Amino acid sequence: MTNSTHRVAAGLAAVALLAVALTGCGGDADKDTASGTGDVASLTTPSAPTNATGAAVNGRPQLRLDTSDEEESQLWETYRICLHEHGVKLNTGQAPGAAGTGTGLSLDPSGEPKAAYVACANKMPLQPPELDRDKNVNYVSQWNDYVKCLRGRGLKIHSLPDSSGWTYDDGVADPTNGLDANAMSQVTRECTMETFGAKK
């Protein structure tokens, strides 16, 4: 298995679901910036003011650590529909497409037209503040605990130097320890709640 870098996003839905969301937002500078292989997602998002209910003041939906896969999927699908309605083409196979259930739109990851991303910016979900190093003073220590948690669940990984992601260990035949996408989703969700959801 090739060594690939992963950066988790809030809620940490299934790896497949995350890939769907990333492809739909290809080229954007938020959580959705993906590598050429479509398997990298940023942990941080631009800061946006929120009100007491957690809803974004500027209209963007605010994800929580406990946002369900279904809720998050619907929010990202709303965003992808908006992008498509504003001119982002469907992925026709010239670039890696999204892995997933096939129920969502798979969009061209080129990031064009830029005007569509501007027009739909208020529909792009904000990540939970716990996963924003600018808002969470305990981010680095919680990140390290998160990686330890994943390793404790059998993943052969190590943290990147800037604590913004993790990568599979080199020279390991099965760094996922046999976990499929559903099991990975469960493990990442449990470790997220256990570490970033803990009060420090």
Summary of the structure (lengths in Angstrom):
residues: 200
radius of gyration: 16.3
end to end distance: 36.8
largest distance: 47.8
contacts: 624
relative contact order: 0.21
helix: 34%
strand: 7%
